[in-house]
């Protein structure tokens, strides 16, 4: 769980497919859709989500989610 929180705190791209979305919810990560570095998709037919994740990783970090104190 701490690894997921650290990825979020360090503004790294995160891909959650299918049921893995519940892991993000348990970690307290906001899933409001405003974060371009947080890519959510379905496990079946994940091609579009994977393409979006590749684009998010290419940006390296997503400083729009950075806050003091951290959200999670």
PyMOL Python script that loads the backbone (N, CA, C, O; Angstrom):
from pymol import cmd

cmd.read_pdbstr("""\
ATOM      1  N   UNK A   1       0.822  -1.181   0.000  1.00  0.00           N
ATOM      2  CA  UNK A   1       0.000   0.000   0.000  1.00  0.00           C
ATOM      3  C   UNK A   1       0.878   1.260   0.000  1.00  0.00           C
ATOM      4  O   UNK A   1       0.588   2.226  -0.707  1.00  0.00           O
ATOM      5  N   UNK A   2       1.948   1.241   0.796  1.00  0.00           N
ATOM      6  CA  UNK A   2       2.817   2.418   0.866  1.00  0.00           C
ATOM      7  C   UNK A   2       3.481   2.699  -0.476  1.00  0.00           C
ATOM      8  O   UNK A   2       3.723   3.859  -0.809  1.00  0.00           O
ATOM      9  N   UNK A   3       3.780   1.661  -1.252  1.00  0.00           N
ATOM     10  CA  UNK A   3       4.378   1.865  -2.566  1.00  0.00           C
ATOM     11  C   UNK A   3       3.432   2.665  -3.462  1.00  0.00           C
ATOM     12  O   UNK A   3       3.866   3.578  -4.165  1.00  0.00           O
ATOM     13  N   UNK A   4       2.167   2.331  -3.438  1.00  0.00           N
ATOM     14  CA  UNK A   4       1.175   3.037  -4.257  1.00  0.00           C
ATOM     15  C   UNK A   4       1.066   4.485  -3.806  1.00  0.00           C
ATOM     16  O   UNK A   4       1.017   5.394  -4.636  1.00  0.00           O
ATOM     17  N   UNK A   5       1.028   4.702  -2.513  1.00  0.00           N
ATOM     18  CA  UNK A   5       0.970   6.073  -1.978  1.00  0.00           C
ATOM     19  C   UNK A   5       2.211   6.868  -2.382  1.00  0.00           C
ATOM     20  O   UNK A   5       2.115   8.037  -2.756  1.00  0.00           O
ATOM     21  N   UNK A   6       3.377   6.221  -2.304  1.00  0.00           N
ATOM     22  CA  UNK A   6       4.621   6.908  -2.682  1.00  0.00           C
ATOM     23  C   UNK A   6       4.621   7.281  -4.159  1.00  0.00           C
ATOM     24  O   UNK A   6       5.068   8.370  -4.519  1.00  0.00           O
ATOM     25  N   UNK A   7       4.127   6.392  -5.020  1.00  0.00           N
ATOM     26  CA  UNK A   7       4.033   6.706  -6.450  1.00  0.00           C
ATOM     27  C   UNK A   7       3.175   7.956  -6.649  1.00  0.00           C
ATOM     28  O   UNK A   7       3.520   8.830  -7.444  1.00  0.00           O
ATOM     29  N   UNK A   8       2.067   8.035  -5.933  1.00  0.00           N
ATOM     30  CA  UNK A   8       1.186   9.188  -6.042  1.00  0.00           C
ATOM     31  C   UNK A   8       1.872  10.443  -5.501  1.00  0.00           C
ATOM     32  O   UNK A   8       1.851  11.491  -6.147  1.00  0.00           O
ATOM     33  N   UNK A   9       2.478  10.339  -4.321  1.00  0.00           N
ATOM     34  CA  UNK A   9       3.144  11.496  -3.696  1.00  0.00           C
ATOM     35  C   UNK A   9       4.294  12.033  -4.540  1.00  0.00           C
ATOM     36  O   UNK A   9       4.555  13.236  -4.555  1.00  0.00           O
ATOM     37  N   UNK A  10       4.976  11.135  -5.241  1.00  0.00           N
ATOM     38  CA  UNK A  10       6.115  11.539  -6.071  1.00  0.00           C
ATOM     39  C   UNK A  10       5.687  11.927  -7.481  1.00  0.00           C
ATOM     40  O   UNK A  10       6.520  12.080  -8.374  1.00  0.00           O
ATOM     41  N   UNK A  11       4.373  12.085  -7.671  1.00  0.00           N
ATOM     42  CA  UNK A  11       3.791  12.585  -8.925  1.00  0.00           C
ATOM     43  C   UNK A  11       4.072  11.678 -10.117  1.00  0.00           C
ATOM     44  O   UNK A  11       4.155  12.158 -11.248  1.00  0.00           O
ATOM     45  N   UNK A  12       4.218  10.384  -9.887  1.00  0.00           N
ATOM     46  CA  UNK A  12       4.475   9.425 -10.956  1.00  0.00           C
ATOM     47  C   UNK A  12       3.174   8.979 -11.607  1.00  0.00           C
ATOM     48  O   UNK A  12       2.112   9.034 -10.988  1.00  0.00           O
ATOM     49  N   UNK A  13       3.258   8.546 -12.831  1.00  0.00           N
ATOM     50  CA  UNK A  13       2.088   8.022 -13.544  1.00  0.00           C
ATOM     51  C   UNK A  13       1.667   6.691 -12.921  1.00  0.00           C
ATOM     52  O   UNK A  13       2.508   5.887 -12.520  1.00  0.00           O
ATOM     53  N   UNK A  14       0.358   6.475 -12.847  1.00  0.00           N
ATOM     54  CA  UNK A  14      -0.196   5.247 -12.284  1.00  0.00           C
ATOM     55  C   UNK A  14      -1.265   4.731 -13.234  1.00  0.00           C
ATOM     56  O   UNK A  14      -2.117   5.491 -13.696  1.00  0.00           O
ATOM     57  N   UNK A  15      -1.216   3.436 -13.523  1.00  0.00           N
ATOM     58  CA  UNK A  15      -2.227   2.774 -14.347  1.00  0.00           C
ATOM     59  C   UNK A  15      -2.976   1.782 -13.472  1.00  0.00           C
ATOM     60  O   UNK A  15      -2.360   0.933 -12.827  1.00  0.00           O
ATOM     61  N   UNK A  16      -4.297   1.883 -13.446  1.00  0.00           N
ATOM     62  CA  UNK A  16      -5.135   0.954 -12.691  1.00  0.00           C
ATOM     63  C   UNK A  16      -6.157   0.349 -13.642  1.00  0.00           C
ATOM     64  O   UNK A  16      -7.000   1.052 -14.200  1.00  0.00           O
ATOM     65  N   UNK A  17      -6.071  -0.959 -13.815  1.00  0.00           N
ATOM     66  CA  UNK A  17      -7.000  -1.664 -14.686  1.00  0.00           C
ATOM     67  C   UNK A  17      -7.927  -2.545 -13.865  1.00  0.00           C
ATOM     68  O   UNK A  17      -7.489  -3.235 -12.945  1.00  0.00           O
ATOM     69  N   UNK A  18      -9.200  -2.518 -14.201  1.00  0.00           N
ATOM     70  CA  UNK A  18     -10.183  -3.390 -13.556  1.00  0.00           C
ATOM     71  C   UNK A  18     -10.265  -3.208 -12.055  1.00  0.00           C
ATOM     72  O   UNK A  18     -10.432  -2.094 -11.559  1.00  0.00           O
ATOM     73  N   UNK A  19     -10.144  -4.320 -11.333  1.00  0.00           N
ATOM     74  CA  UNK A  19     -10.319  -4.322  -9.880  1.00  0.00           C
ATOM     75  C   UNK A  19      -9.206  -3.596  -9.133  1.00  0.00           C
ATOM     76  O   UNK A  19      -9.357  -3.310  -7.945  1.00  0.00           O
ATOM     77  N   UNK A  20      -8.104  -3.294  -9.788  1.00  0.00           N
ATOM     78  CA  UNK A  20      -7.012  -2.599  -9.104  1.00  0.00           C
ATOM     79  C   UNK A  20      -7.413  -1.183  -8.690  1.00  0.00           C
ATOM     80  O   UNK A  20      -6.728  -0.550  -7.886  1.00  0.00           O
ATOM     81  N   UNK A  21      -8.504  -0.697  -9.232  1.00  0.00           N
ATOM     82  CA  UNK A  21      -9.030   0.616  -8.828  1.00  0.00           C
ATOM     83  C   UNK A  21      -9.340   0.634  -7.324  1.00  0.00           C
ATOM     84  O   UNK A  21      -9.168   1.659  -6.665  1.00  0.00           O
ATOM     85  N   UNK A  22      -9.797  -0.504  -6.787  1.00  0.00           N
ATOM     86  CA  UNK A  22     -10.121  -0.567  -5.356  1.00  0.00           C
ATOM     87  C   UNK A  22      -8.863  -0.391  -4.501  1.00  0.00           C
ATOM     88  O   UNK A  22      -8.951   0.138  -3.393  1.00  0.00           O
ATOM     89  N   UNK A  23      -7.704  -0.818  -4.985  1.00  0.00           N
ATOM     90  CA  UNK A  23      -6.448  -0.609  -4.274  1.00  0.00           C
ATOM     91  C   UNK A  23      -6.163   0.888  -4.130  1.00  0.00           C
ATOM     92  O   UNK A  23      -5.742   1.349  -3.069  1.00  0.00           O
ATOM     93  N   UNK A  24      -6.398   1.633  -5.202  1.00  0.00           N
ATOM     94  CA  UNK A  24      -6.198   3.088  -5.139  1.00  0.00           C
ATOM     95  C   UNK A  24      -7.165   3.724  -4.147  1.00  0.00           C
ATOM     96  O   UNK A  24      -6.790   4.630  -3.403  1.00  0.00           O
ATOM     97  N   UNK A  25      -8.397   3.254  -4.136  1.00  0.00           N
ATOM     98  CA  UNK A  25      -9.386   3.775  -3.185  1.00  0.00           C
ATOM     99  C   UNK A  25      -8.959   3.493  -1.750  1.00  0.00           C
ATOM    100  O   UNK A  25      -9.072   4.365  -0.889  1.00  0.00           O
ATOM    101  N   UNK A  26      -8.470   2.289  -1.483  1.00  0.00           N
ATOM    102  CA  UNK A  26      -8.007   1.925  -0.144  1.00  0.00           C
ATOM    103  C   UNK A  26      -6.805   2.765   0.276  1.00  0.00           C
ATOM    104  O   UNK A  26      -6.629   3.049   1.461  1.00  0.00           O
ATOM    105  N   UNK A  27      -5.981   3.162  -0.687  1.00  0.00           N
ATOM    106  CA  UNK A  27      -4.812   3.994  -0.396  1.00  0.00           C
ATOM    107  C   UNK A  27      -5.194   5.456  -0.175  1.00  0.00           C
ATOM    108  O   UNK A  27      -4.360   6.261   0.237  1.00  0.00           O
ATOM    109  N   UNK A  28      -6.450   5.799  -0.448  1.00  0.00           N
ATOM    110  CA  UNK A  28      -6.908   7.172  -0.258  1.00  0.00           C
ATOM    111  C   UNK A  28      -6.588   8.090  -1.414  1.00  0.00           C
ATOM    112  O   UNK A  28      -6.631   9.311  -1.263  1.00  0.00           O
ATOM    113  N   UNK A  29      -6.268   7.530  -2.560  1.00  0.00           N
ATOM    114  CA  UNK A  29      -5.937   8.332  -3.738  1.00  0.00           C
ATOM    115  C   UNK A  29      -7.221   8.840  -4.371  1.00  0.00           C
ATOM    116  O   UNK A  29      -8.115   8.049  -4.671  1.00  0.00           O
ATOM    117  N   UNK A  30      -7.330  10.153  -4.581  1.00  0.00           N
ATOM    118  CA  UNK A  30      -8.555  10.706  -5.175  1.00  0.00           C
ATOM    119  C   UNK A  30      -8.720  10.270  -6.634  1.00  0.00           C
ATOM    120  O   UNK A  30      -7.797  10.404  -7.437  1.00  0.00           O
ATOM    121  N   UNK A  31      -9.883   9.759  -6.960  1.00  0.00           N
ATOM    122  CA  UNK A  31     -10.167   9.258  -8.309  1.00  0.00           C
ATOM    123  C   UNK A  31     -11.180  10.149  -9.009  1.00  0.00           C
ATOM    124  O   UNK A  31     -12.110   9.653  -9.644  1.00  0.00           O
ATOM    125  N   UNK A  32     -11.009  11.449  -8.901  1.00  0.00           N
ATOM    126  CA  UNK A  32     -11.980  12.395  -9.455  1.00  0.00           C
ATOM    127  C   UNK A  32     -11.836  12.639 -10.950  1.00  0.00           C
ATOM    128  O   UNK A  32     -12.670  13.324 -11.542  1.00  0.00           O
ATOM    129  N   UNK A  33     -10.793  12.092 -11.575  1.00  0.00           N
ATOM    130  CA  UNK A  33     -10.622  12.224 -13.012  1.00  0.00           C
ATOM    131  C   UNK A  33      -9.866  13.461 -13.456  1.00  0.00           C
ATOM    132  O   UNK A  33      -9.648  13.645 -14.653  1.00  0.00           O
ATOM    133  N   UNK A  34      -9.459  14.314 -12.529  1.00  0.00           N
ATOM    134  CA  UNK A  34      -8.756  15.545 -12.886  1.00  0.00           C
ATOM    135  C   UNK A  34      -7.247  15.343 -13.052  1.00  0.00           C
ATOM    136  O   UNK A  34      -6.562  16.248 -13.528  1.00  0.00           O
ATOM    137  N   UNK A  35      -6.723  14.194 -12.677  1.00  0.00           N
ATOM    138  CA  UNK A  35      -5.294  13.923 -12.683  1.00  0.00           C
ATOM    139  C   UNK A  35      -4.898  13.196 -13.970  1.00  0.00           C
ATOM    140  O   UNK A  35      -5.292  12.048 -14.174  1.00  0.00           O
ATOM    141  N   UNK A  36      -4.130  13.847 -14.835  1.00  0.00           N
ATOM    142  CA  UNK A  36      -3.732  13.241 -16.106  1.00  0.00           C
ATOM    143  C   UNK A  36      -2.715  12.118 -15.923  1.00  0.00           C
ATOM    144  O   UNK A  36      -2.513  11.325 -16.842  1.00  0.00           O
ATOM    145  N   UNK A  37      -2.077  12.031 -14.770  1.00  0.00           N
ATOM    146  CA  UNK A  37      -1.110  10.983 -14.498  1.00  0.00           C
ATOM    147  C   UNK A  37      -1.724   9.738 -13.886  1.00  0.00           C
ATOM    148  O   UNK A  37      -1.023   8.754 -13.650  1.00  0.00           O
ATOM    149  N   UNK A  38      -3.016   9.768 -13.629  1.00  0.00           N
ATOM    150  CA  UNK A  38      -3.733   8.633 -13.065  1.00  0.00           C
ATOM    151  C   UNK A  38      -4.667   8.096 -14.140  1.00  0.00           C
ATOM    152  O   UNK A  38      -5.703   8.691 -14.434  1.00  0.00           O
ATOM    153  N   UNK A  39      -4.288   6.968 -14.721  1.00  0.00           N
ATOM    154  CA  UNK A  39      -5.030   6.394 -15.845  1.00  0.00           C
ATOM    155  C   UNK A  39      -5.827   5.196 -15.342  1.00  0.00           C
ATOM    156  O   UNK A  39      -5.257   4.243 -14.810  1.00  0.00           O
ATOM    157  N   UNK A  40      -7.137   5.246 -15.511  1.00  0.00           N
ATOM    158  CA  UNK A  40      -8.032   4.170 -15.088  1.00  0.00           C
ATOM    159  C   UNK A  40      -8.651   3.531 -16.316  1.00  0.00           C
ATOM    160  O   UNK A  40      -8.987   4.226 -17.275  1.00  0.00           O
ATOM    161  N   UNK A  41      -8.805   2.217 -16.298  1.00  0.00           N
ATOM    162  CA  UNK A  41      -9.403   1.533 -17.434  1.00  0.00           C
ATOM    163  C   UNK A  41      -9.903   0.157 -17.045  1.00  0.00           C
ATOM    164  O   UNK A  41      -9.696  -0.299 -15.920  1.00  0.00           O
ATOM    165  N   UNK A  42     -10.553  -0.487 -17.970  1.00  0.00           N
ATOM    166  CA  UNK A  42     -11.037  -1.846 -17.775  1.00  0.00           C
ATOM    167  C   UNK A  42      -9.962  -2.828 -18.217  1.00  0.00           C
ATOM    168  O   UNK A  42      -9.198  -2.553 -19.142  1.00  0.00           O
ATOM    169  N   UNK A  43      -9.910  -3.973 -17.547  1.00  0.00           N
ATOM    170  CA  UNK A  43      -8.903  -4.979 -17.892  1.00  0.00           C
ATOM    171  C   UNK A  43      -9.133  -5.523 -19.298  1.00  0.00           C
ATOM    172  O   UNK A  43      -8.181  -5.808 -20.024  1.00  0.00           O
ATOM    173  N   UNK A  44     -10.391  -5.666 -19.674  1.00  0.00           N
ATOM    174  CA  UNK A  44     -10.722  -6.163 -21.005  1.00  0.00           C
ATOM    175  C   UNK A  44     -10.708  -4.981 -21.976  1.00  0.00           C
ATOM    176  O   UNK A  44     -11.386  -3.980 -21.743  1.00  0.00           O
ATOM    177  N   UNK A  45      -9.958  -5.088 -23.034  1.00  0.00           N
ATOM    178  CA  UNK A  45      -9.866  -4.002 -24.005  1.00  0.00           C
ATOM    179  C   UNK A  45      -9.104  -2.814 -23.456  1.00  0.00           C
ATOM    180  O   UNK A  45      -9.540  -1.672 -23.601  1.00  0.00           O
ATOM    181  N   UNK A  46      -7.969  -3.074 -22.827  1.00  0.00           N
ATOM    182  CA  UNK A  46      -7.199  -2.033 -22.149  1.00  0.00           C
ATOM    183  C   UNK A  46      -6.292  -1.237 -23.074  1.00  0.00           C
ATOM    184  O   UNK A  46      -5.492  -0.430 -22.600  1.00  0.00           O
ATOM    185  N   UNK A  47      -6.398  -1.442 -24.379  1.00  0.00           N
ATOM    186  CA  UNK A  47      -5.494  -0.776 -25.318  1.00  0.00           C
ATOM    187  C   UNK A  47      -5.459   0.727 -25.190  1.00  0.00           C
ATOM    188  O   UNK A  47      -4.380   1.319 -25.185  1.00  0.00           O
ATOM    189  N   UNK A  48      -6.617   1.361 -25.087  1.00  0.00           N
ATOM    190  CA  UNK A  48      -6.670   2.825 -24.982  1.00  0.00           C
ATOM    191  C   UNK A  48      -6.050   3.302 -23.672  1.00  0.00           C
ATOM    192  O   UNK A  48      -5.345   4.311 -23.645  1.00  0.00           O
ATOM    193  N   UNK A  49      -6.313   2.574 -22.586  1.00  0.00           N
ATOM    194  CA  UNK A  49      -5.746   2.950 -21.294  1.00  0.00           C
ATOM    195  C   UNK A  49      -4.230   2.798 -21.304  1.00  0.00           C
ATOM    196  O   UNK A  49      -3.518   3.624 -20.733  1.00  0.00           O
ATOM    197  N   UNK A  50      -3.739   1.756 -21.945  1.00  0.00           N
ATOM    198  CA  UNK A  50      -2.292   1.544 -22.026  1.00  0.00           C
ATOM    199  C   UNK A  50      -1.636   2.647 -22.845  1.00  0.00           C
ATOM    200  O   UNK A  50      -0.562   3.129 -22.482  1.00  0.00           O
ATOM    201  N   UNK A  51      -2.260   3.050 -23.932  1.00  0.00           N
ATOM    202  CA  UNK A  51      -1.723   4.162 -24.737  1.00  0.00           C
ATOM    203  C   UNK A  51      -1.697   5.453 -23.915  1.00  0.00           C
ATOM    204  O   UNK A  51      -0.726   6.207 -23.977  1.00  0.00           O
ATOM    205  N   UNK A  52      -2.759   5.709 -23.145  1.00  0.00           N
ATOM    206  CA  UNK A  52      -2.801   6.904 -22.298  1.00  0.00           C
ATOM    207  C   UNK A  52      -1.723   6.837 -21.221  1.00  0.00           C
ATOM    208  O   UNK A  52      -1.123   7.856 -20.878  1.00  0.00           O
ATOM    209  N   UNK A  53      -1.475   5.644 -20.687  1.00  0.00           N
ATOM    210  CA  UNK A  53      -0.444   5.470 -19.665  1.00  0.00           C
ATOM    211  C   UNK A  53       0.942   5.724 -20.244  1.00  0.00           C
ATOM    212  O   UNK A  53       1.780   6.343 -19.588  1.00  0.00           O
ATOM    213  N   UNK A  54       1.191   5.261 -21.446  1.00  0.00           N
ATOM    214  CA  UNK A  54       2.479   5.509 -22.099  1.00  0.00           C
ATOM    215  C   UNK A  54       2.703   7.018 -22.246  1.00  0.00           C
ATOM    216  O   UNK A  54       3.807   7.511 -22.010  1.00  0.00           O
ATOM    217  N   UNK A  55       1.670   7.736 -22.630  1.00  0.00           N
ATOM    218  CA  UNK A  55       1.766   9.192 -22.719  1.00  0.00           C
ATOM    219  C   UNK A  55       2.019   9.833 -21.364  1.00  0.00           C
ATOM    220  O   UNK A  55       2.777  10.797 -21.258  1.00  0.00           O
ATOM    221  N   UNK A  56       1.376   9.292 -20.320  1.00  0.00           N
ATOM    222  CA  UNK A  56       1.553   9.831 -18.964  1.00  0.00           C
ATOM    223  C   UNK A  56       2.974   9.580 -18.462  1.00  0.00           C
ATOM    224  O   UNK A  56       3.566  10.447 -17.819  1.00  0.00           O
ATOM    225  N   UNK A  57       3.520   8.406 -18.748  1.00  0.00           N
ATOM    226  CA  UNK A  57       4.891   8.081 -18.344  1.00  0.00           C
ATOM    227  C   UNK A  57       5.881   8.985 -19.079  1.00  0.00           C
ATOM    228  O   UNK A  57       6.895   9.386 -18.508  1.00  0.00           O
ATOM    229  N   UNK A  58       5.597   9.303 -20.321  1.00  0.00           N
ATOM    230  CA  UNK A  58       6.481  10.164 -21.107  1.00  0.00           C
ATOM    231  C   UNK A  58       6.612  11.556 -20.490  1.00  0.00           C
ATOM    232  O   UNK A  58       7.625  12.229 -20.679  1.00  0.00           O
ATOM    233  N   UNK A  59       5.582  11.987 -19.750  1.00  0.00           N
ATOM    234  CA  UNK A  59       5.644  13.294 -19.081  1.00  0.00           C
ATOM    235  C   UNK A  59       6.511  13.245 -17.823  1.00  0.00           C
ATOM    236  O   UNK A  59       6.826  14.291 -17.256  1.00  0.00           O
ATOM    237  N   UNK A  60       6.896  12.063 -17.385  1.00  0.00           N
ATOM    238  CA  UNK A  60       7.746  11.771 -16.238  1.00  0.00           C
ATOM    239  C   UNK A  60       7.048  12.025 -14.903  1.00  0.00           C
ATOM    240  O   UNK A  60       6.887  11.095 -14.112  1.00  0.00           O
ATOM    241  N   UNK A  61       6.642  13.228 -14.642  1.00  0.00           N
ATOM    242  CA  UNK A  61       5.948  13.540 -13.373  1.00  0.00           C
ATOM    243  C   UNK A  61       4.751  14.437 -13.658  1.00  0.00           C
ATOM    244  O   UNK A  61       4.706  15.151 -14.660  1.00  0.00           O
ATOM    245  N   UNK A  62       3.789  14.379 -12.752  1.00  0.00           N
ATOM    246  CA  UNK A  62       2.545  15.143 -12.899  1.00  0.00           C
ATOM    247  C   UNK A  62       2.409  16.052 -11.682  1.00  0.00           C
ATOM    248  O   UNK A  62       1.741  15.717 -10.704  1.00  0.00           O
ATOM    249  N   UNK A  63       3.057  17.205 -11.769  1.00  0.00           N
ATOM    250  CA  UNK A  63       3.153  18.111 -10.637  1.00  0.00           C
ATOM    251  C   UNK A  63       1.830  18.776 -10.270  1.00  0.00           C
ATOM    252  O   UNK A  63       1.744  19.429  -9.230  1.00  0.00           O
ATOM    253  N   UNK A  64       0.812  18.627 -11.088  1.00  0.00           N
ATOM    254  CA  UNK A  64      -0.500  19.173 -10.755  1.00  0.00           C
ATOM    255  C   UNK A  64      -1.091  18.550  -9.508  1.00  0.00           C
ATOM    256  O   UNK A  64      -1.951  19.162  -8.875  1.00  0.00           O
ATOM    257  N   UNK A  65      -0.664  17.352  -9.131  1.00  0.00           N
ATOM    258  CA  UNK A  65      -1.209  16.697  -7.937  1.00  0.00           C
ATOM    259  C   UNK A  65      -0.385  16.988  -6.688  1.00  0.00           C
ATOM    260  O   UNK A  65      -0.766  16.588  -5.588  1.00  0.00           O
ATOM    261  N   UNK A  66       0.723  17.671  -6.845  1.00  0.00           N
ATOM    262  CA  UNK A  66       1.586  17.961  -5.706  1.00  0.00           C
ATOM    263  C   UNK A  66       0.895  18.928  -4.745  1.00  0.00           C
ATOM    264  O   UNK A  66       0.322  19.931  -5.169  1.00  0.00           O
ATOM    265  N   UNK A  67       0.953  18.624  -3.465  1.00  0.00           N
ATOM    266  CA  UNK A  67       0.354  19.499  -2.460  1.00  0.00           C
ATOM    267  C   UNK A  67       1.129  19.414  -1.160  1.00  0.00           C
ATOM    268  O   UNK A  67       1.843  18.442  -0.912  1.00  0.00           O
ATOM    269  N   UNK A  68       0.985  20.427  -0.342  1.00  0.00           N
ATOM    270  CA  UNK A  68       1.639  20.460   0.954  1.00  0.00           C
ATOM    271  C   UNK A  68       0.603  20.811   2.002  1.00  0.00           C
ATOM    272  O   UNK A  68       0.154  21.957   2.036  1.00  0.00           O
ATOM    273  N   UNK A  69       0.211  19.911   2.835  1.00  0.00           N
ATOM    274  CA  UNK A  69       0.682  18.534   2.991  1.00  0.00           C
ATOM    275  C   UNK A  69       0.135  17.636   1.886  1.00  0.00           C
ATOM    276  O   UNK A  69      -0.835  17.995   1.219  1.00  0.00           O
ATOM    277  N   UNK A  70       0.756  16.461   1.687  1.00  0.00           N
ATOM    278  CA  UNK A  70       0.293  15.537   0.646  1.00  0.00           C
ATOM    279  C   UNK A  70      -1.154  15.105   0.865  1.00  0.00           C
ATOM    280  O   UNK A  70      -1.618  15.026   2.003  1.00  0.00           O
ATOM    281  N   UNK A  71      -1.864  14.827  -0.225  1.00  0.00           N
ATOM    282  CA  UNK A  71      -3.252  14.379  -0.118  1.00  0.00           C
ATOM    283  C   UNK A  71      -3.353  12.995   0.502  1.00  0.00           C
ATOM    284  O   UNK A  71      -4.334  12.697   1.184  1.00  0.00           O
ATOM    285  N   UNK A  72      -2.358  12.142   0.279  1.00  0.00           N
ATOM    286  CA  UNK A  72      -2.360  10.786   0.853  1.00  0.00           C
ATOM    287  C   UNK A  72      -1.084  10.529   1.615  1.00  0.00           C
ATOM    288  O   UNK A  72      -0.903   9.445   2.168  1.00  0.00           O
TER     289      UNK A  72
END
""", "prot")
cmd.dss("prot")
cmd.show_as("cartoon", "prot")
cmd.util.cbc("prot")
cmd.orient("prot")
